Structure formats: structure tokens, C-alpha cells
Amino acid sequence: MAAAQAGQELGGQGGARESEPQDVVGKSAVGAATTAAVGLVARAAGLLTTVGVTYFVGKADYGHANLAMIVVGVLHTLTLLTPQQALLTRQEGFEEASALVRFYVAWSGVLVAVGLVLGGGSILAALGQPEATGLLYVYLVAMMLERLAVVPALRLNYALRFGELAALDLWANGAYVVVTLGGAALGLSAYCLPVGMVARHGVRLALLGLRYGATLWPGRPPWGPAEQQLARQLLAYALPVHMAGLGEFLTAYLDNVVAGRFYTAAGQGLYVVGYTLAITPADTIALYGATALVRALGVADAGTRRQTFLASLRYLCLVLFPMATGVALVAPTLERVLLPARWQGVAPIATALGAGALSVGIKRLCFVQLTALHRPRAAAVLDGLRLACFLLALLVVVSLDGERRHLPWIGWAVSTAFVLSAVVALSVSLRCDGLHLYDAVRALAPPLLGSAVAGLVLHLVQLGLQWQGLPPHAGRLLGELGAFAGAYLLYLRLAHGSVYRTAAAWIVAQIRRRS
């Protein structure tokens, strides 16, 4: 019974061939779970890599690497024009459209690289960190490799070949971990970070070429009247989405720049590590899961589409809410156990960003829902609102903290902006597809209440450990995490038995399917 319910709600894989909408939903649900699981593994490896790098790289050097990455990333994102949704939502002409997009993405990347080779040093000097110039040049190599892999990877996504896409990401992230930690141990200092990114995107592109026949460099596509009309269609759809994506990129990195500009490069290094612990894991999983659901959230059948959105909201947050809450609460112990003494100060930042981490899954899913419904302008407006809240919150912090002694205030400001924008995005997304607020409350109640109960249990456990006078150590960290996870699962099983059984049965079914 539970397995059947799981198949219906999450897109089960029956023996007989399903109708097209159900088939898309089913494959997308499996793809979302698969890619989210890969994202979870990747972020776990990424967190271990970040912790390992702190033993070899100082806070200021880490800040320099982060600023170089941001400068490259801003121009990379600005010129990419965000083709993902424009391609994935196409019903016909995908091959012709993808050829045009790949040609543009490659050659615009060349222009970005040339421009930053000539002027990147001046930009970094104006931001107060000219020492980051050499790092910027290495990040440019990683950027070009990433751009060349964008469209070949989208082909796999469009074909719903999520398992193969997940395997690519596993290999790429494995290369990043090995090369980054190896470079740090060999004395590359902050250069281990961009070199690791080169390895990540290089391995991904190489595998796309070797296994799926992707060419290293795109050929010149035809450019007749039909192609010109197609390009205009792509641009008209992609431009609002692109502006929203650019706003999202700024909200992901502008706080880092503010931390470096007003709290020194060492402060930026602390903030980046805190952000990596709190926000990055949740955002990565949300991105993978939501992207895999683009086609499912755009099916024509309204009932199927709405059910898919609410189920996606519930089951994505069943993972993300406890993850964000747990990291925020165990951050003090984690800092003392895993980070070197010179990196103390990360925990208050990670705790401050916890509420923001809770909201990223909701925001990403709503963004994908609106673009799948061909409402890219609404999605762009929402991201613009998020950016406005973000900038206002940062301005308030900079104005109030005149002595620059409260770096975690940036984290609280970011969390406030993220939560407010997620609430607005959810309201708009529900209205656009004829859903009610009550539907969303029912979907979010199990993960939200479960995380709250588990957080309370963890807090009591921590008070008991402190009363016993036990200092932070590896065993205590594992005990805190175990208490939180156990309380969360027990609450779900007792208070939301159908949700627990549905999720458990679906997971077991997918494991058996692959064994």
C-alpha cells in the first residue's frame, strides 16, 4: 500500500507504460531524487574539502581566492544568458536551439576571458585585493571549461537521463576533492581552490566528450532566417530568466564582497567558510532537485502538475529543513572539532545563516515552477525583489556596525532577506497555478514541525552535555548529530506516519530497482 502511494505521489515506475505526463513526472521524480542524492554526496565531500583546506590556507588567502572567483563568476553569469530553462522547456527544435546556444556560450566566454586578462587586475585592485590577480587567471580556465560543458550536459537533462548526469557529477566532484586537497597539501596555498575547479570542469567536459560524443569546441551553426527567428525566441524567453539568475547570483556572492570590503579579507574568509557550511549544501541539493523537475512542473494536465509541485515541496523540504536546522545548531561543536584554532569565528556565521538555508529549497522550486509555466517575467520580478531585500539588509548592517565588530550580522541580514523573498515567491507561485496557501501549509508541516521538535531535543541534549562538563570532541559531535536525526525520524514516524511510510517505501523501491 505504501509503495503504491509512493509511486502515485512521487512518480512511481510501474511495469506498464504510463501516459506521457505521468511518464515525465515519474522520470523527473526519480531524477530529482537521484541528482539531489548526488548533490548531498558532493556537498558532504565539498564540506570535508573546505575543512581540510583550512589547515593549509589562511583566512586572508581564502578571501583572495573567493573574490577572484566572484569577479570571474559575475561576468560569466552576466554573459551566459541562462539558457537552461529556455532549452529544457522546448517541445520541438531542441537540437537546432542547442547548437545556437552552444556557439554563443563558447565565443562569449572567449570575450569574457580576454576582457578579464586585460582588466581583471584593475578590478581587484579597486576592491582592495590586488593579490588575487593570479588566482583570477586560473579561475578563467575553469570558467571556459564549464561553459563548454553547459549544453552537452543539458542534452542529458532534456533526455531525462539523470542517472548518467549524476555519474558525471560524481566523477567531477571527486576530481575536485582530490586535486584541491592534494594541491593544498603540496603547498599551492589558495591556488589549490581554482586548480580544483579546473579539475572539476575539465573532468566533466572530458567525460561528456568520451562517453557521449560531445565536441570540445562547437562548430558554426547555420544562420539563416529560421535560425535568426529561433534565436529571437530563445532570447525573449531566456532574458527575464537570465535577469533573475543574475540577481540570484548577486545574492549568493555580494555578501562575500561586503564582508571583504568592510571586514577585511580575513573576515571574508571566515564568512565564506560559514556560508559553505550553512547555505551551500542546501542550495546545491535544491538546485539539482528543482532543475530535474522542470519538465514535470510544466506538464499540461493541471491536476498532475499541481500534485507534483506540492509533493516536490514536501519531499524536498523533508531533506533540506532538518539539514539547515541541524547545521545551525551543531555549528559551535563542529567548529571546535573540525576547524583549526585560527579559524574560530565561523560558527556564529553558520548559525546566523541557518534560517536562510531553510528557505532556499522553497525559492528554487517556485522559480522553476514559474518558468515551467512560461511565466519567466514573474520569476524575474521575484528575484529582483529578493535582490532588493538583500541589498537593503546589507546596507542596514553596514550602517549600524560602524566599528566593524559584528561580522555575523551579515549572516542574519542574508537570512532575513532570503526568508522574506521565499515567502513572497511561494505566494506568487501558488496563485499562478491555482493553488491555495492551505495546500502549501499541509505540504510543509511535516518537515517544519519535525525540524522544530528535533531542534528542541538537540538543544536539551547540548544543555545536558554542558552540565556534565563535556568539552567538544568528535564523539560529542556524532552524538549531537545522532540525537537530532533520531528525534526527527521518530517524530515523522509517530506524527506523520503516512508521509514517513511513503518516503521510506519509495526509497526502498528505488534501491531495489537499481540492485
VEXKELUM-481659 format. One line per 10 residues: for each residue x, y, z of C-alpha. Coordinates in steps of 0.05 Angstrom, whole numbers, padded with zeros to 5 digits. Example, Ala and Ser with C-alpha at 12.3 -4.5 7.8 and 13.67 -1.06 7.14 Angstrom:
BEGIN
00246 -00090 00156 ~ 00273 -00021 00143 $
END
This chain:
BEGIN
00000 00000 00000 ~ 00055 00049 00020 ~ 00096 00032 -00042 ~ 00036 00044 -00086 ~ 00022 00111 -00053 ~ 00095 00130 -00062 ~ 00091 00113 -00135 ~ 00029 00155 -00145 ~ 00052 00216 -00105 ~ 00125 00217 -00124 $
00120 00189 -00194 ~ 00128 00114 -00186 ~ 00154 00069 -00241 ~ 00101 00019 -00259 ~ 00111 -00042 -00302 ~ 00066 -00018 -00357 ~ 00080 00043 -00398 ~ 00047 00105 -00368 ~ 00014 00163 -00404 ~ 00062 00218 -00425 $
00050 00267 -00367 ~ 00057 00211 -00315 ~ 00118 00184 -00351 ~ 00152 00252 -00349 ~ 00132 00262 -00276 ~ 00157 00193 -00257 ~ 00224 00200 -00291 ~ 00232 00271 -00264 ~ 00217 00249 -00193 ~ 00270 00195 -00197 $
00317 00244 -00230 ~ 00305 00296 -00176 ~ 00319 00245 -00121 ~ 00380 00218 -00157 ~ 00411 00285 -00172 ~ 00394 00311 -00102 ~ 00427 00250 -00071 ~ 00488 00262 -00114 ~ 00486 00335 -00092 ~ 00484 00312 -00020 $
00545 00268 -00030 ~ 00581 00323 -00068 ~ 00568 00374 -00015 ~ 00590 00327 00040 ~ 00655 00318 00002 ~ 00657 00393 -00010 ~ 00649 00407 00064 ~ 00705 00359 00081 ~ 00748 00393 00028 ~ 00733 00461 00057 $
00751 00438 00126 ~ 00815 00405 00100 ~ 00836 00467 00063 ~ 00831 00510 00126 ~ 00890 00471 00154 ~ 00935 00495 00097 ~ 00905 00562 00075 ~ 00899 00625 00117 ~ 00836 00666 00123 ~ 00862 00724 00081 $
00887 00678 00025 ~ 00819 00642 00025 ~ 00786 00711 00019 ~ 00830 00729 -00041 ~ 00810 00664 -00076 ~ 00737 00677 -00062 ~ 00740 00748 -00090 ~ 00775 00724 -00153 ~ 00722 00671 -00163 ~ 00667 00723 -00154 $
00696 00771 -00205 ~ 00701 00716 -00256 ~ 00633 00688 -00237 ~ 00597 00755 -00245 ~ 00620 00764 -00317 ~ 00609 00690 -00331 ~ 00538 00694 -00306 ~ 00524 00762 -00338 ~ 00542 00737 -00408 ~ 00516 00666 -00404 $
00443 00688 -00414 ~ 00419 00629 -00373 ~ 00396 00581 -00429 ~ 00376 00523 -00384 ~ 00301 00536 -00378 ~ 00296 00562 -00449 ~ 00323 00495 -00475 ~ 00292 00447 -00425 ~ 00221 00474 -00436 ~ 00223 00468 -00512 $
00173 00419 -00542 ~ 00207 00418 -00610 ~ 00270 00444 -00645 ~ 00316 00427 -00587 ~ 00376 00406 -00630 ~ 00374 00470 -00671 ~ 00366 00513 -00610 ~ 00421 00479 -00571 ~ 00470 00487 -00629 ~ 00458 00563 -00629 $
00464 00567 -00554 ~ 00529 00528 -00551 ~ 00562 00570 -00604 ~ 00543 00634 -00567 ~ 00564 00607 -00499 ~ 00633 00587 -00524 ~ 00651 00651 -00561 ~ 00622 00699 -00510 ~ 00666 00662 -00459 ~ 00727 00678 -00501 $
00709 00752 -00499 ~ 00700 00749 -00423 ~ 00767 00715 -00414 ~ 00804 00766 -00458 ~ 00770 00824 -00421 ~ 00789 00797 -00353 ~ 00861 00782 -00373 ~ 00866 00855 -00393 ~ 00826 00887 -00337 ~ 00817 00837 -00281 $
00877 00863 -00242 ~ 00849 00933 -00241 ~ 00781 00908 -00216 ~ 00813 00870 -00159 ~ 00857 00930 -00141 ~ 00795 00974 -00137 ~ 00764 00923 -00089 ~ 00826 00926 -00046 ~ 00855 00857 -00061 ~ 00904 00861 -00120 $
00938 00798 -00092 ~ 00881 00758 -00122 ~ 00901 00772 -00195 ~ 00939 00707 -00206 ~ 00881 00667 -00177 ~ 00834 00702 -00225 ~ 00872 00677 -00285 ~ 00866 00604 -00262 ~ 00791 00613 -00250 ~ 00785 00637 -00322 $
00809 00569 -00346 ~ 00756 00535 -00303 ~ 00703 00583 -00330 ~ 00717 00565 -00402 ~ 00714 00490 -00387 ~ 00648 00500 -00351 ~ 00618 00539 -00409 ~ 00638 00486 -00459 ~ 00602 00433 -00418 ~ 00536 00471 -00407 $
00498 00449 -00469 ~ 00524 00376 -00473 ~ 00500 00367 -00401 ~ 00433 00398 -00417 ~ 00424 00346 -00472 ~ 00425 00291 -00419 ~ 00377 00331 -00376 ~ 00329 00341 -00433 ~ 00330 00267 -00449 ~ 00315 00252 -00375 $
00380 00213 -00368 ~ 00391 00235 -00297 ~ 00430 00174 -00275 ~ 00484 00188 -00326 ~ 00484 00261 -00308 ~ 00492 00244 -00235 ~ 00551 00198 -00252 ~ 00585 00255 -00288 ~ 00577 00300 -00228 ~ 00605 00247 -00181 $
00668 00239 -00223 ~ 00676 00314 -00230 ~ 00666 00328 -00156 ~ 00713 00271 -00139 ~ 00767 00303 -00182 ~ 00755 00370 -00146 ~ 00764 00339 -00077 ~ 00827 00300 -00095 ~ 00861 00357 -00133 ~ 00842 00412 -00083 $
00864 00374 -00022 ~ 00926 00347 -00058 ~ 00945 00417 -00081 ~ 00935 00445 -00011 ~ 00979 00391 00019 ~ 01033 00403 -00034 ~ 01037 00477 -00016 ~ 00996 00510 -00070 ~ 00962 00553 -00017 ~ 00900 00588 -00043 $
00915 00566 -00114 ~ 00891 00496 -00095 ~ 00819 00523 -00099 ~ 00818 00548 -00172 ~ 00862 00489 -00193 ~ 00810 00443 -00162 ~ 00756 00478 -00202 ~ 00796 00468 -00266 ~ 00799 00394 -00250 ~ 00724 00391 -00235 $
00701 00422 -00300 ~ 00757 00391 -00341 ~ 00737 00320 -00320 ~ 00664 00335 -00333 ~ 00678 00360 -00403 ~ 00725 00303 -00418 ~ 00673 00251 -00398 ~ 00619 00286 -00439 ~ 00665 00280 -00499 ~ 00689 00209 -00487 $
00623 00178 -00467 ~ 00572 00220 -00504 ~ 00610 00246 -00564 ~ 00608 00320 -00545 ~ 00658 00360 -00586 ~ 00708 00403 -00549 ~ 00691 00464 -00589 ~ 00625 00478 -00624 ~ 00622 00486 -00699 ~ 00589 00545 -00731 $
00514 00532 -00738 ~ 00472 00556 -00797 ~ 00449 00628 -00792 ~ 00390 00637 -00840 ~ 00322 00669 -00828 ~ 00296 00608 -00790 ~ 00356 00608 -00743 ~ 00351 00683 -00731 ~ 00277 00676 -00713 ~ 00295 00618 -00666 $
00349 00660 -00633 ~ 00299 00716 -00621 ~ 00251 00666 -00589 ~ 00306 00639 -00544 ~ 00327 00708 -00524 ~ 00256 00731 -00510 ~ 00245 00672 -00463 ~ 00315 00670 -00432 ~ 00325 00744 -00418 ~ 00276 00750 -00359 $
00302 00684 -00331 ~ 00373 00709 -00341 ~ 00360 00774 -00304 ~ 00330 00733 -00247 ~ 00390 00687 -00248 ~ 00438 00745 -00246 ~ 00401 00773 -00186 ~ 00405 00705 -00153 ~ 00480 00703 -00167 ~ 00489 00771 -00135 $
00452 00749 -00073 ~ 00497 00689 -00069 ~ 00563 00728 -00071 ~ 00553 00802 -00058 ~ 00552 00789 00017 ~ 00621 00758 00009 ~ 00646 00822 -00025 ~ 00615 00864 00031 ~ 00649 00821 00083 ~ 00717 00830 00048 $
00708 00904 00035 ~ 00685 00924 00105 ~ 00712 00868 00149 ~ 00780 00853 00115 ~ 00800 00794 00071 ~ 00806 00751 00134 ~ 00734 00767 00152 ~ 00714 00747 00082 ~ 00750 00681 00090 ~ 00712 00667 00155 $
00646 00687 00123 ~ 00657 00642 00062 ~ 00671 00581 00105 ~ 00609 00596 00147 ~ 00568 00604 00084 ~ 00596 00539 00056 ~ 00575 00502 00118 ~ 00505 00531 00124 ~ 00477 00553 00056 ~ 00517 00516 00002 $
00495 00444 00018 ~ 00421 00462 00020 ~ 00425 00506 -00042 ~ 00463 00454 -00082 ~ 00412 00399 -00067 ~ 00355 00447 -00082 ~ 00386 00466 -00148 ~ 00396 00394 -00171 ~ 00327 00372 -00149 ~ 00289 00432 -00176 $
00325 00431 -00244 ~ 00307 00357 -00253 ~ 00233 00376 -00243 ~ 00229 00429 -00297 ~ 00192 00385 -00348 ~ 00147 00353 -00295 ~ 00125 00420 -00268 ~ 00106 00443 -00338 ~ 00061 00385 -00360 ~ -00006 00407 -00389 $
-00050 00367 -00342 ~ -00065 00416 -00285 ~ -00081 00364 -00233 ~ -00018 00325 -00244 ~ 00024 00388 -00246 ~ -00004 00415 -00180 ~ 00004 00348 -00145 ~ 00076 00345 -00169 ~ 00091 00415 -00143 ~ 00062 00401 -00074 $
00096 00333 -00069 ~ 00162 00364 -00091 ~ 00155 00419 -00040 ~ 00142 00370 00016 ~ 00196 00318 00000 ~ 00250 00368 -00018 ~ 00239 00404 00047 ~ 00238 00338 00085 ~ 00312 00336 00069 ~ 00330 00410 00069 $
00295 00434 00132 ~ 00329 00386 00180 ~ 00396 00395 00145 ~ 00394 00471 00154 ~ 00369 00466 00226 ~ 00419 00414 00246 ~ 00479 00451 00217 ~ 00459 00516 00251 ~ 00452 00482 00319 ~ 00515 00439 00317 $
00558 00494 00287 ~ 00593 00512 00353 ~ 00613 00439 00365 ~ 00632 00429 00293 ~ 00677 00490 00293 ~ 00715 00467 00355 ~ 00723 00396 00330 ~ 00738 00404 00256 ~ 00769 00472 00244 ~ 00839 00496 00265 $
00843 00547 00321 ~ 00858 00605 00275 ~ 00790 00595 00241 ~ 00749 00603 00304 ~ 00691 00651 00289 ~ 00658 00610 00235 ~ 00603 00582 00280 ~ 00565 00647 00294 ~ 00562 00660 00219 ~ 00536 00590 00203 $
00483 00596 00257 ~ 00461 00664 00231 ~ 00453 00635 00161 ~ 00411 00576 00184 ~ 00343 00609 00171 ~ 00367 00629 00101 ~ 00386 00556 00088 ~ 00315 00535 00106 ~ 00286 00578 00051 ~ 00330 00563 -00009 $
00292 00500 -00030 ~ 00225 00536 -00030 ~ 00252 00594 -00071 ~ 00286 00549 -00123 ~ 00225 00505 -00132 ~ 00180 00566 -00141 ~ 00227 00595 -00192 ~ 00227 00530 -00232 ~ 00151 00526 -00226 ~ 00141 00596 -00255 $
00189 00585 -00313 ~ 00158 00517 -00328 ~ 00090 00552 -00331 ~ 00122 00601 -00381 ~ 00118 00658 -00331 ~ 00192 00679 -00334 ~ 00176 00752 -00322 ~ 00142 00736 -00256 ~ 00204 00695 -00237 ~ 00249 00754 -00255 $
00208 00803 -00214 ~ 00212 00757 -00154 ~ 00287 00751 -00159 ~ 00291 00827 -00166 ~ 00251 00833 -00102 ~ 00298 00784 -00068 ~ 00358 00825 -00090 ~ 00327 00890 -00066 ~ 00313 00859 00003 ~ 00384 00831 00004 $
00417 00898 -00013 ~ 00374 00935 00037 ~ 00392 00886 00093 ~ 00466 00892 00077 ~ 00461 00968 00077 ~ 00429 00967 00145 ~ 00485 00923 00173 ~ 00540 00967 00144 ~ 00505 01029 00172 ~ 00494 01002 00242 $
00560 00966 00251 ~ 00605 01027 00244 ~ 00662 00995 00284 ~ 00660 00932 00242 ~ 00658 00884 00301 ~ 00597 00843 00284 ~ 00611 00801 00222 ~ 00555 00751 00237 ~ 00505 00808 00228 ~ 00515 00799 00153 $
00490 00727 00161 ~ 00428 00750 00198 ~ 00415 00802 00144 ~ 00421 00750 00089 ~ 00375 00701 00126 ~ 00322 00756 00134 ~ 00324 00773 00060 ~ 00322 00700 00038 ~ 00263 00682 00083 ~ 00221 00742 00063 $
00233 00730 -00011 ~ 00217 00656 -00005 ~ 00150 00671 00028 ~ 00132 00720 -00028 ~ 00156 00671 -00082 ~ 00113 00615 -00053 ~ 00052 00660 -00050 ~ 00060 00681 -00123 ~ 00075 00610 -00147 ~ 00013 00583 -00113 $
-00031 00637 -00142 ~ -00004 00627 -00213 ~ -00023 00553 -00213 ~ -00090 00558 -00177 ~ -00066 00530 -00110 ~ -00083 00555 -00040 ~ -00039 00574 00018 ~ -00070 00517 00058 ~ -00043 00467 00007 ~ 00028 00493 00019 $
00020 00493 00095 ~ -00001 00420 00093 ~ 00058 00403 00049 ~ 00108 00440 00093 ~ 00081 00420 00162 ~ 00118 00353 00169 ~ 00188 00379 00154 ~ 00178 00445 00191 ~ 00148 00414 00255 ~ 00196 00356 00252 $
00257 00402 00248 ~ 00230 00444 00306 ~ 00219 00383 00351 ~ 00287 00354 00333 ~ 00320 00422 00345 ~ 00289 00425 00414 ~ 00313 00355 00431 ~ 00383 00373 00407 ~ 00383 00436 00449 ~ 00365 00397 00511 $
00420 00346 00495 ~ 00470 00402 00488 ~ 00449 00432 00554 ~ 00458 00364 00587 ~ 00527 00355 00557 ~ 00548 00424 00580 ~ 00521 00409 00650 ~ 00564 00347 00651 ~ 00624 00390 00632 ~ 00640 00350 00569 $
00684 00391 00521 ~ 00672 00389 00445 ~ 00703 00328 00413 ~ 00688 00281 00355 ~ 00645 00235 00397 ~ 00603 00292 00422 ~ 00593 00318 00351 ~ 00569 00250 00328 ~ 00524 00245 00389 ~ 00492 00312 00375 $
00480 00295 00302 ~ 00452 00226 00321 ~ 00405 00256 00372 ~ 00379 00306 00322 ~ 00370 00256 00265 ~ 00337 00204 00311 ~ 00288 00254 00340 ~ 00269 00279 00270 ~ 00256 00210 00242 ~ 00218 00188 00305 $
00174 00249 00301 ~ 00157 00237 00228 ~ 00141 00164 00241 ~ 00096 00179 00300 ~ 00063 00244 00278 ~ 00062 00238 00202 ~ 00062 00163 00191 ~ 00035 00165 00120 ~ 00089 00214 00098 ~ 00143 00172 00131 $
00118 00107 00101 ~ 00110 00138 00032 ~ 00181 00166 00031 ~ 00211 00103 00060 ~ 00174 00057 00012 ~ 00195 00100 -00048 ~ 00268 00099 -00027 ~ 00267 00024 -00017 ~ 00234 00015 -00085 ~ 00288 00056 -00119 $
00343 00018 -00084 ~ 00313 -00049 -00106 ~ 00304 -00023 -00176 ~ 00378 -00008 -00181 ~ 00403 -00071 -00147 $
END
